[in-house]
Amino acid sequence: MTSVLATPAPDAAVVRRPGPVRFLWLLVVVGLLVALMALSVAVGSRGVGWSDIVAALGGSTENIGQAAVTKRIPRTVLAVVVGAALGLSGAVMQGVTRNPLADPGVLGINMGASLAVVAGIAWFGLFSATSIVWTAIVGAAVAAVFVYAVGSLGRGGATPLKLALAGAATSAALTSFITAVALPRGDIVENVVSWEIGGVGGATFAGIGTVAPFLLVGLVISLLSARSLNSLALGDELAAGLGERVALARGVAALGSVLLCGAATAVAGPIGFVGLVVPHLCRLLVGVDHRWLLPFSAIAGACLLTGADVLGRIVARPTELDVGILTAIIGAPFFIAIVRRQKVREL
């Protein structure tokens, strides 16, 4: 029998990073996030000066510039929060499934949350913010279980390729169901179509406050799962030999990921590819240790979504592009590159 140690993994060069290198990258990524948040507050269809920004941060809305900044502040916070949630959710999903293509969008989990919300609004009259969040989380969980079950059928179990195919098929089917549910309802179809694109425009602190408890719980569960994900990366048999309760560890980590994905989708719509792109980039910076990878994925996800939101306001002035469109433009080529380079092998 050939030892697994005899054939180093292609990612062996990035398995470990020295502590000072990781700390340096932490400073860089945090600094980038602060800069992007400042740009998000300052950049839009209307130019504003520093005096307007400072006055608006103090609560003033005396002129149009200050009012514009006041509207951009919750939008910036929402982009940071949703980006962090999606980046962290994707990193956890990839760790749980050992699938380099795992992402809330690729696996159809975003669409599961979306269908649940649209059906709840159309058929059951759900308009309470809290009920919509719970509905999105339940829909995300059902979709995750369904895709994993379908991807586990047949020889070899839940391979990366089978999970990706099951997720793509499920996502396409759920998208059709969403259209079928929304079209007969002329009173909601316009809002549903806009929400389905995915964006952070129209953000309010009240809406952010509604999803904050769910995101916080998902964040804590996900970060506490870091050691378990490191064990699962060694393989189920070896993880069990080290004392890890594999099914429980995988279930708890998946719960954290579903909470993050469901809550983020409820407040911002189904934004794809953030959870796919971010973890791969973070592995290049800090390696594969989930104790570093997970928090880095959260910060980098916030950077990506905030930057995409700023870019969307610049490229389409005086209107704007929703972040869901830009993340798809960025993520689709990245998805193809991962498939070609890694040949959808396990992590």
Residue pairs with C-beta under 8 A, 6 or more apart in sequence:
9 15
10 342
11 283
11 288
11 347
14 283
14 284
14 287
14 288
15 287
15 288
15 289
16 287
16 289
17 25
17 285
17 286
17 287
17 292
21 286
22 285
22 286
22 287
22 292
25 285
25 286
25 296
26 296
26 299
29 285
29 296
29 299
29 300
29 303
30 299
32 303
33 80
33 299
33 302
33 303
33 306
36 303
36 306
36 307
36 310
37 76
37 80
37 306
39 310
40 72
40 75
40 76
40 79
40 306
40 309
40 310
41 53
41 69
41 72
41 73
41 76
42 48
42 53
42 69
43 310
43 313
43 314
44 68
44 72
44 313
45 313
45 317
45 318
45 319
45 320
46 64
46 65
46 68
47 65
48 65
48 66
48 68
48 69
49 65
52 63
52 65
52 66
52 68
52 69
53 69
55 62
55 66
56 65
56 66
56 67
56 69
56 70
56 73
57 69
57 73
60 66
61 67
61 70
74 203
74 204
74 205
74 208
75 200
75 201
75 202
75 203
75 309
76 306
76 309
77 203
77 205
77 208
78 200
78 203
78 207
78 208
78 267
78 268
79 200
79 203
79 302
79 305
79 306
79 309
79 323
80 302
80 305
80 306
81 208
81 211
81 212
81 215
81 264
81 302
82 200
82 264
82 267
82 268
82 271
82 305
83 274
83 301
83 302
83 303
83 304
83 305
83 306
84 219
84 298
84 299
84 301
84 302
85 215
85 218
85 219
85 260
85 261
85 263
85 264
85 298
85 301
86 104
86 260
86 261
86 264
86 271
86 274
86 275
86 278
86 301
86 305
87 274
87 275
87 278
87 279
87 297
87 298
87 299
87 300
87 301
87 302
87 304
88 218
88 219
88 222
88 257
88 260
88 294
88 295
88 297
88 298
88 301
89 104
89 218
89 222
89 257
89 258
89 260
89 261
89 264
89 275
90 102
90 103
90 104
90 274
90 275
90 276
90 278
90 279
90 297
90 301
91 275
91 278
91 279
91 282
91 290
91 293
91 294
91 297
92 222
92 225
92 229
92 253
92 254
92 256
92 257
92 260
92 294
93 99
93 102
93 103
93 104
93 107
93 109
93 254
93 257
93 275
94 100
94 102
94 103
94 279
94 347
95 225
95 229
95 232
95 233
95 253
95 290
95 347
96 102
96 229
96 232
96 250
96 253
96 254
96 257
97 148
97 158
97 160
97 163
98 160
98 232
98 233
98 346
98 347
99 158
99 160
99 163
99 164
99 344
99 346
99 347
100 160
100 280
100 338
100 342
100 344
100 345
100 346
100 347
101 160
101 163
101 164
101 276
101 335
101 338
101 339
101 344
102 160
102 163
102 275
102 276
103 272
103 273
103 274
103 275
103 276
104 110
104 140
104 257
104 261
104 265
104 272
104 275
105 111
105 171
105 270
105 271
105 272
105 273
105 275
105 276
105 331
106 164
106 167
106 168
106 171
106 272
106 273
106 276
106 335
107 143
107 144
107 147
107 163
107 164
107 166
107 167
107 170
107 171
108 143
108 147
108 166
108 167
108 168
108 169
108 170
108 171
108 174
109 140
109 143
109 144
109 147
109 167
109 258
109 261
109 262
110 140
110 171
110 261
110 265
110 270
110 271
110 272
111 143
111 170
111 171
111 174
111 175
111 178
111 270
112 139
112 140
112 141
112 142
112 143
112 144
112 146
112 170
112 174
113 136
113 137
113 139
113 140
113 143
113 261
113 262
113 265
113 266
113 270
114 136
114 139
114 174
114 178
114 196
114 265
114 269
114 270
115 139
115 143
115 174
115 177
115 178
115 181
116 135
116 136
116 138
116 139
116 140
116 142
117 126
117 132
117 135
117 136
117 139
117 265
117 266
118 178
118 181
118 182
118 188
118 192
119 181
120 126
120 131
120 132
120 135
121 127
121 132
121 188
121 192
122 181
122 182
122 185
122 188
123 181
126 132
126 135
129 206
129 207
129 210
130 210
132 266
133 210
133 211
133 214
133 262
133 263
133 266
133 267
135 266
136 262
136 263
136 265
136 266
137 214
137 258
137 259
137 262
137 263
137 266
138 262
139 262
140 258
140 261
140 262
140 265
141 258
141 262
143 170
143 174
144 254
144 257
144 258
146 170
147 163
147 166
147 167
147 170
148 158
148 163
150 162
150 166
150 170
151 158
151 159
151 162
151 163
151 165
151 166
151 167
152 158
152 162
153 162
154 162
156 162
159 344
159 346
160 344
160 345
160 346
161 344
164 344
178 192
178 196
182 188
182 189
182 192
182 193
183 189
195 269
196 269
196 270
197 269
197 322
197 324
197 325
198 268
198 269
198 270
198 271
198 272
198 322
198 323
198 324
198 325
198 327
199 268
199 269
199 271
199 322
199 323
199 324
200 268
200 305
200 309
200 323
201 320
201 322
203 267
207 267
208 267
210 267
211 263
211 264
211 266
211 267
214 259
214 262
214 263
215 259
215 260
215 263
215 264
217 256
217 259
218 255
218 256
218 257
218 258
218 259
218 260
218 263
219 256
219 260
219 298
220 256
221 252
221 253
221 255
221 256
221 259
222 253
222 256
222 257
222 260
222 294
223 294
223 295
224 256
225 249
225 252
225 253
225 256
225 290
226 290
226 291
226 293
226 294
227 290
227 291
228 244
228 249
228 252
228 253
229 249
229 253
229 290
229 294
230 289
230 290
230 291
231 238
231 239
231 242
231 244
231 249
232 239
232 244
232 246
232 249
232 250
233 288
233 290
233 347
234 242
236 246
239 246
239 249
240 246
261 275
264 271
265 271
269 324
270 324
271 305
271 323
271 324
271 327
272 324
272 327
272 328
272 331
273 327
273 328
273 330
273 331
273 332
273 334
273 335
274 301
274 304
274 305
274 327
274 331
275 301
276 331
276 334
276 335
276 338
277 304
277 327
277 330
277 331
277 334
278 297
278 300
278 301
278 304
279 293
279 297
280 334
280 338
281 300
282 293
282 296
282 297
282 300
283 293
285 296
286 292
286 293
286 296
287 293
288 347
304 327
304 330
305 323
305 327
308 323
308 326
308 327
308 330
309 323
311 321
311 326
312 320
312 321
312 322
312 323
312 325
312 326
313 320
315 321
338 344
